[in-house]
Amino acid sequence: MPDYIPHTLIVTVKPEPGTYEFLVTWKDTERDAYPLILGVFTRHMVRLLLTHTQPDEDSKSMVAVVYCDITRADISVQSLKDELEILKPVSRVEFVSTHEAMFEKYLFPIVSRGNRWLIMRVRTLLNIENSIREKLGTGGSSLMFEEGVATGFEGSSYPGGVLSQSEKGELLRNTSDGLRACGWGVFDFKSVDDGFMVTIDDPPLLEGVPEPSRFICGLAAGVLKSAYISDFKVDDISFDPKTGRVTMRLSEIKPESGRKAS
């Protein structure tokens, strides 16, 4: 497995009085605008701490969030804003002090291809699942598994039905990438006799619970259901508490033959 780098949402710059967060937008047709914008910061000896750019799907503009330190700059923060605003490609400039701030101020909500997303702490989801399992026993485990199946089945058609039209292998690869990007774990689907072997590396785990999340296991079954338009059952499951790896063998649930229609 490759060495992934954790994707952090918290602002990792030190929140001192001289640090600011800038929001700058410009026409996405202006290909050289971003170097021009950054040049204003560097020309005035503004220390760049973090930068992030992305397209805004609604306005067809590019967006940059720039964290910077103006402590040793030869320009005030308001004058920096004014100079950025007069650049021809730029349509909007805002800034706010990041002193005592932990999170970004301007980007909301989280969206992709028109779909809104929600970020939840792993502990919150797993505590909900653990509570349901404690109250309902095996019925709770079955419920969480089926909810995982439904989520995996629906998620495989994202974005905009593109994946649902893909070849099965491509769908599994891209959906695995999507699950990883969203933090569910590193999924690997391998075809074996009469089914699939699925490994999940680094899935969300709840401390003190010596078994994998049934919701996560259901996700894998839901992805296969979307690819093969058939239900799958778990034949065997193992969990390595040292590495956190989940290994599952799933087989397709064959429709009963020979039954007469009532």
N, C-alpha and C positions, 0 to 999 in steps of 0.2 A: 504494500500500500504506500502511495507517495506521502511525503511529509507535508501535510496541509498546515496553513497558517490560520489561527483563529481570526474570525471576522468580528471586530469589536465595534459596538455602537457608541460606547462612551467616548467623550472627547478626551484624548490622552495628553493634550497639552496642559502645562501647568497653569492653573487659572490665576494669573497675576494681573494687576491693574493695567498693564500695558498691552494686554492681549485682546484681540478683537476677532469676531467672526463676520466676514463679508459675504453677502449674496450678490452675485453679478449675473445678469442674463444678457444674451445677445442673439442675433439672428443665426439660425443654424446653417445658413448659406455662406456665412463668413468664415471660411476655413482657417484663416490666420488670426482670428480674433483672440484666441486664448493666449498665445505667446505675447500678443500686444498688451493684453490685460496684465499678465504677470510681469511684463516689462515695467509697468508703472510702479509696481511694488518694489521691484529690485532696484530701479533707478533711484528711488528715494531711500535706499538702505533699510527698507522694511524687511524684517526677518520672516520668511515664510515657514510656517510650522506644519500645516497640513493643507492639502488641497483635494477637492473632489469635484468631478464634472459628470454631468448626465444630461440626456435630452429630456425636455418637457414635452410629453406627447400631445397635450392639449394646445399649447401655444406654438408648437413647432419651433421652439427656441432651445438654445443650450443654456445650461445652468451651471454655475461654478460656486462652490462654497469654499472660501479661503480663510484659514485661521492664520493670524499673523501677530507679530510682536513689533510695536512701533516705538519701543523704549529708546532706541538709538537712531530712529529715523529723522530725516531733516524736514519732515512735513507733519502737520497735525492730521488726526483721523478724519476730520471734516474736510480738510483740503484734499486728502487722498480720495475721498468719496467724490468730491467735485471734479477732480481730474479724470477719474474713471468715467464719470457720466458724460464727459464731452467727447469720448471716443466714439467714432461714427457707428461701429457695429453695436454698441452697448445700448440696451433699452431700459435697464433698471439696475440700481445699486442701492443696497441697504447695508447697515452695519449695526452691531450690538457688542457691548463689552462682554467678554467671557469670564470676567472676574466672578468667582464663586459659582460658575455654571458647569454642569457635568455633561449636558447633552446639547446637541445642535438645536438652533432656535427656529430655522426657517423651513425645513423640509417636513411636510405632512400632507396627506397620509402616505403610507407605504403602498405603492401601486406597481403593477407590471401588466402591460398589454390590457389596460382598462380594468383589471381585477384588483380590488383592494385586499391587502394582506394585513395580518395582525401578528405581532410578535408577543409571545407569551413565555414566561420563565419555564424552564423544564420542570422545576420542582412543583410549580403550580399544577401543570397537567398531570404529572405522575401522582401527586397527592390526591387529586380528584379520582384518578383510576384506582389507587390503593384504597381509598375510602369506599368506593362502590364495591370493590371486591370483598372488603371486610364485612359490609352490610349484606351483600347478596350471595356471597360464596362463589361457587362455580358458575352460578347464573350471572354474577357480575363480571367474571372473566370472559364468559361467552359474549356478554353485551359489549364489552370494550373491544373484543376481537372483531365483532361484526361492524362496529362503528369505524374501526380501522380499515376494514374491507371497503366500506362505503366511501371513506375518504380517499383511499388509494385508487379506487375505481374512478371517482370524479376527477381526481388530480391528474390522472394520466391523459385526460383530454385537453389539459391546459398546454399551451395558450391558444385560445380561440379555436379549438378543434384541430389544430395543426397536428398534434401528436396522434390523435385518434385516427388520422388518415395515413399514418406511417406504417412501414413494414414492421413486423413484430419485433425483430431484433433491434431495429432503430428505436422503436417505442420504449423497449426495456432500457436501452442505453441512456436515452435522453431523460426518461423518467427517473432513473437512478441518479443522474446528474442533478435533476431538480430536487430530489429528496435530500441529497448531500448539501446543495446550495441553501436549502431551507433549514438545515440543521438536524434532520432526522437521523442521520448516520450515513455510512458508506455502504450502499447495497450492491451486491453482486449476484446476478441471476445466471445459473448454469443449468442447461438442459441435461437431464439424466434419464435413464430408463423409467418410463411411466410417470414422469413428473419433472420437478425442478429441485435443485439444491440452491438454497438462498443463504448467503452469509451477510451479516450486518455487523460491520465494525464501528466501534465508538457510538452505539446508540444512546439515547437519553436513558439514564439509570437513576433510580432513587436509592440513596444511601440506606443501607440496612435491609433492603428487599433483595433476597438472593435469587431472583428470577427476572427474566426480561418482561418488558411491558407488553401486554396482550394487544394493546392498540398498535404498537409498532409492528408486531407480528401480523396483525390484520392488514396493515398497509401493504406488506409484501404480497399477500393473497389478493388484495384488491387490484394491485398493478397487473398481476397475472390474469385476473379476471377481465380487465380492460383489454389486454393484448389478445386473449384467446376466446373472449366472449363465452366464458365457461367458469363455473365455480370451482374453487380448489380447497382442499382440506389439508390440514397439517398431520402428516403421518409420524413425524418425529421432530423433536426440538431439543437442542442442547445449549447450555450457556456456560461460558468460561468466566468465572468471577474475577480472575486475575487480569484478563485482557478486555473483558466486556464484550467479547465476540458472541453473537447469536448465530447458531447454525440450524437451519430448518430444512426439512424435506417435505415437499408438498406434492400432492397428486390431484389430477383432475377428477371431479366428481362426475362419473358417467351417468347419463340418464338411464333409468331402468328400462330394459327391453322386454317385450312380450306382454306388457300390461295392456289390457283392453281399455279403451276409453269408456268412461261411464256415461 
